[in-house]
């Protein structure tokens, strides 16, 4: 249990005691009571809003309730002082033995430090990447892949049961275009000079191996045949080849999905009919005519009766068609059916989408809320990544046709660099990825700075082993207040994990690790001018062992956080 969870329990016990004494009404709702670090560290080590949120339902004022709580909290072991601030916030200052005990707890927990059960096994579906299966992954897909994968890891660490899903858009016109492009490469593989790739087809060289496979399978049998004879088989084979390529590229990034769901299979399953029937039974689907689009005159527009979903009842600007006038499903209709299938498997849904999908968020959330009877879909929009090289835009990849492949970037700078940098900003803000800066050995490069802290500690441990200082029990009383301040920051990690999981914001882990690394580097640098401040002090084995335990604890937290990000913890920097 984290320090913050421990003090949450203490506050609940204090409230129970006050209720038993008749000082407070029984059964006050405590869901909004929090325990967190004060915004200003000089105010103490912990802060709670308990008095602020409970005073009104208790029929008292916040400062009066804070006074009652203060008397209870001051009696707790390890508490040095409790102060009431402002309108009723309670700040708690802890003794140094608390941080020494927390250091021991970090070391004892090891890789389990920071794990939580707040998810209580709740089934969460995280859908991410879901790029059209028409070519290799490019850097436009990379950020969503990392954000989704890191979020899934984070939720698992917080006790949720997570399914990582990829939705394959294999039922649209783009896969027919893909099959036609592959047919062209098939003819090329048989020796035909195909010349320039016609406008509208996919030009990338990545389809050449597919053409070779098709030539080996069919020989020249499909040359000159009507499209209807070869298109279905070529479509199936080419989509399968593209999915293999996508899985390969994502694996380079350390991304693996539990489930690949097919749009074509959703259509064939009848799920769309079931979704419409459920929504119609709730009075949310009807046959009607949409208003003319803005800018269209009556003469330019012909009204057609459609099957419509009442998305305006959920805040959308207009109702949305689920079927076209020819009776086929709209993309929204199929997407609603797909989400119904996800709801049948999960209690909460998270979609990681590109920012270009912003216009469909409200209608999708409306349909899911209507099907589930509550808001269970969170959509995280991911902004594009601008690739630079020493500040200049990167030229496009010839092999891919018109984009830079994810695989090429990972091979150049490494998986860990790519993953970490993708999480150094909120997903909904633009991100620059400069090839020169992301491999720079400086404090301004966050991935280097955090990795260097871990590697520096690994080097310290090797030196300690050589000096025979890695055994025996450490006297942690030798650590001063500044050194224990690093452990104070390390103790925040479990709370950061829980808060990031609840908010669905994995970038918080990267922010926190940078802060912890900076605190460790600052502690290390004290020894640059004063040899007595070094972690290993000649002639001071007891002090050296104590500081080594401090470094071990910091390294453990750094390693755990990097693991959540899908980044390996470096043992040495090269």
PyMOL commands that set and color helices and strands:
alter all, ss='L'
color gray80, all
select helices_A, chain A and resi 3-20+41-43+50-58+62-73+96-112+139-157+173-189+205-218+227-252+263-269+271-281+298-300+311-314+331-343+355-372+406-413+415-422+446-466+476-478+481-490+493-503+507-529+531-533+541-564
alter helices_A, ss='H'
color red, helices_A
select strands_A, chain A and resi 35-36+46-48+79-85+89-94+123-127+161-168+259-262+285-288+306-309+320-321+348-354+377-382+385-389+392-393+431-434
alter strands_A, ss='S'
color yellow, strands_A
deselect
rebuild
show_as cartoon
